[in-house]
Amino acid sequence: MKMLTISKAWASAIGAWDEYLRSAGHPKDTRYTRTYHLRRFGADHAKLSPWSVTLDHLLAWTANKDWAPNTRRSYRVSLRVFFTWAHARGHMQSNPAFELPKVTVPRALPRPAPNDVVDDGLRTLDIRVRLMILILTDTGIRRGELCRVHIRDLERDLMGWTLRVVGKGGHVRVLPIDERLASAIHRMPGGYLFPGQIDGHLSAAYTGKLVSRALADGWTAHTLRHRFASLAYAVDKDIRAVQELLGHASVSTTQIYTLALPDAMRRAAAGARVGLTAA
């Protein structure tokens, strides 16, 4: 995400809002996304006071953006949260974002990365990126969770090695990992596994970019998460176990990530021919 130039009025308003989000305990990644959305709006409305924005301004701006449905919904949330706060604090007599239309996001099919893509990625000469792909493949964690993995997150319990992961909203989950992955992590220097300039580690965006470069065109860190979810579900068909592993708040979200494997679909479809003698 590039830096944007905004007026002092917008910078002051967004700064005060960010302080409010911090006081409410919103995760840093969430705050960064929300404030970035408002900076983009403020950069395109530099001569307009934040407290003079109307619904027409918001409708015209969002209507002219060529966004994917998920991106459009995320911007809508940011605008509604900001202007709800502005109205509650008395900066505005009404909330201009209240009537922003809801965004319908079509249900997307899971897209798990195939084995040959993962194998090619694991052959990269960059040891750091190889470890990124290995962790993503074996745990299904998000890229924002991956970039913050610390050597101290590797722990051992009565059953074997585990990896402690801090997910969305600061929720912690402990994931089982095998000896191979534990050994690979142990070989890394102390501290963050992927050191960088964002509080000592790489950013989620740059981490995702490194992984995408190592995989074939069109495959990303998120498709490794889809792969993990689909294969983990195929073991015992235990959707709750997969939900816990992925760190989803709802089973319905987990279902979006789990692809019915082709061989299972073929067996199911073959059932339609049972009992027929003329076919």
Steps between C-alpha positions, in 0.01 A plus 500: 500500500650829388526814709228757432507877539207636699412838650567590862127487570475142374823398674370638832160332464646163401759524778228558762298211359803270508551589866138401563556167319813437707314568822235248391771238455476462122798304358773698329438340160131588517573859600750536219248376243218721628710816520652430157151489352420839653832644383411398146165673530662805658766520228226509235310769695788718619300824483205355690481507878450153653195639680343630175479164324154402378347175381528630142878535541526143626274358229684678219840390628416134559303471174803604297737240650568177314519282813440133554190432717705415810704819464186707449342351812814572703501866393132528587574371851784749545289796387208399720720452808677834450188710443307322775783602734500857361126532556518354851776744594289796384716591200204449266125546542427175316684192377547529119609135472187361667321447168793362303359198314591153619750312288417146393804277472448194277600177664838400359609142450800380702819503290757273665849512353583166332791281609725579202470875571592450866790269413638755253471772764687288753788466251574872517860585585389765751507318836280765658225466238525121510427511872207736439345253254569206730328669795203608289464152352520320835289737710267696271565825689437840348784706350444760774553228759798356315696825489477529882618147588774519767742230602340499847169396340644152448397292801483136603212330676426139601408410141788667317590835347255788470503851355328782689326739260343838576206543264236761427385697801799379698352151535767238568488145370753220538559291186658155487804470273729211415868443576606607151347848529615539862859421393482753216385770742765403754771562241401864468672774706320627811225759488246536219541236231460766232659820634408833346411861572139454617546468876798276431340273238395511134161639407218265404484652151870447429491150646213413267688650206807286568288184516311586180826556313620151597176332389368467146300790354165549668581305818534682831545451873122494530470206260738310729252570780223359279715193434558441869130538582385263225752227582453533877124463457544194278669306783204458740238736350518689830405858410532617862861381519579685178323810632722501807815445294417789267389732780157575354228643720231321300474154344330661199824681423695174524263340249604760243860384535439126470478360150334163449782292351446381140509129583237545771278696259535227236401231750202707610388566142536132414230431758245645259542195275433245772207275416487585129521206259455669164767766544 
